[in-house]
């Protein structure tokens, strides 16, 4: 009887997974509507609703740097009916930027799937004479105290890759935070700041009109929208990389069968032609990570970005 009783939870979990989803699923986005994370959450949730026959509805729970919505998912029942859609860098960095959080990124969540991957692009105003990253580094070193860079705000992916760039190359480079990526890139277009790191969606339109010059993409591979722009590794700086994902995580202990099904459906949805085209317009590429692969990325990103935050002395007010 004791042995039989031990098997009941596993049988119950498998039964629940086989019927999943039997009701609507809440998809929490820990930031305000309108940003790329929100757009991808809504795009993928719509496809999941169509494919699985139950409503996947998005709920924006912003505040405290995204920690309120993230904490709500960490404390939800691990049954697959509450999910989080988050930006990968944002997800792993929040605990280092804020104190008193009541969740552990590595322990309280189970990775599910990435809707897409993206990165940051180093751009300069055309008035800057540098036509390569090496040229830019030499120019900054030759003019100490005269260069700064714009970002989408303190603690954003653009800020962190900018600090990784500054710290690893020991550059005299001042950070100028803006309240969003659009404003930061606009400052470079307007020649208020000479350079910036920005998302592909934000910078590509200006590179096509000649209002910005893209020097390198801090990604593993060249971006489809900037095929002639080298990666940072190709430019000679392999350690400066900011590949990130936007995707789904669930509360820890969510049944593996449910996670496997969600992963399969999300990966297949991301490969659909209309979804792929939408992702590319947003500056993303479809991703096909398994839950195990996504978990490994999370665990490797935590020490990487924690180190940058510590060494740069980044603090959230």
Secondary structure as UniProt FT lines:
FT   HELIX           2..18
FT   STRAND          25..29
FT   TURN            33..34
FT   HELIX           36..52
FT   STRAND          56..60
FT   HELIX           64..66
FT   HELIX           67..74
FT   STRAND          82..87
FT   HELIX           88..97
FT   TURN            105..107
FT   STRAND          109..118
FT   STRAND          120..124
FT   TURN            126..127
FT   HELIX           133..142
FT   TURN            144..145
FT   STRAND          147..151
FT   TURN            154..155
FT   HELIX           157..169
FT   STRAND          173..177
FT   HELIX           181..189
FT   TURN            190..191
FT   STRAND          195..199
FT   HELIX           200..208
FT   TURN            209..210
FT   STRAND          213..217
FT   HELIX           224..226
FT   TURN            227..228
FT   TURN            232..236
FT   TURN            238..239
FT   STRAND          244..251
FT   TURN            252..253
FT   HELIX           256..270
FT   HELIX           273..281
FT   TURN            282..283
FT   STRAND          285..286
FT   HELIX           291..312
//
